[in-house]
């Protein structure tokens, strides 16, 4: 009788332990699913959204922060976009600096990053919003570190278009992701020596910046993970972006060429 009771107790204990282990296993599985879901949400939240507006003008969105790059085109160009938290301006020319556009937009909460040559031309109403950065300087806003880097011309016939030290290219550091906007430049040594660039926005138009071959050569030197050709409308011709892509693909197939619609009102 005692033996029978012992067997029954043992079976009850084993059943309890099995249920307990199953509950523990189920709890772990549920916890893993929650962690995976949270991880997925965090990854999505950290994704950088890139919206081309036109030519050199773009909107970036990251972690709830909206960034306007060289805003031009008036308020209508930004219809449906969130109001900016950050505005980056590279140079004084009209396709990069449009005071009329800045006045037409709601920039009440925006911090403006610009070189001194741009700041000197901004209206007094923007004076308290501007952080002036020279080449080699950096500033952090909203968890984003903004580095100002050189942009200038090399060719003798083009040196007066973009004088060294006047304008800024920018590298934006979004946690571990580094995004480079060239501004108006040629294939300068400072570009060729860039490191750890994830996304590179590279200009290519004549006579103001550089030819397609020079742009491709520079990109093959500093090896970004992705390259976005932009600012490729020139005078009198439009740069051959398909040839740029071909040169990159042949030179380094690991570099992805991403083509966005920078000229929504044109055929190219």
HELIX and SHEET records of a PDB file:
HELIX    1   1 UNK A    2  UNK A   46  1                                  45    
HELIX    2   2 UNK A   75  UNK A   78  5                                   4    
HELIX    3   3 UNK A   99  UNK A  104  1                                   6    
HELIX    4   4 UNK A  116  UNK A  119  1                                   4    
HELIX    5   5 UNK A  124  UNK A  129  5                                   6    
HELIX    6   6 UNK A  156  UNK A  158  5                                   3    
HELIX    7   7 UNK A  189  UNK A  192  1                                   4    
HELIX    8   8 UNK A  212  UNK A  222  1                                  11    
HELIX    9   9 UNK A  241  UNK A  251  1                                  11    
SHEET    1   A 6 UNK A  49  UNK A  54  0                                        
SHEET    2   A 6 UNK A  57  UNK A  62 -1                                        
SHEET    3   A 6 UNK A  65  UNK A  69 -1                                        
SHEET    4   A 6 UNK A  86  UNK A  89  1                                        
SHEET    5   A 6 UNK A 111  UNK A 114  1                                        
SHEET    6   A 6 UNK A 130  UNK A 132  1                                        
SHEET    1   B 7 UNK A 138  UNK A 141  0                                        
SHEET    2   B 7 UNK A 144  UNK A 149 -1                                        
SHEET    3   B 7 UNK A 169  UNK A 174 -1                                        
SHEET    4   B 7 UNK A 177  UNK A 181 -1                                        
SHEET    5   B 7 UNK A 199  UNK A 202  1                                        
SHEET    6   B 7 UNK A 226  UNK A 229  1                                        
SHEET    7   B 7 UNK A 256  UNK A 257  1                                        
END                                                                             
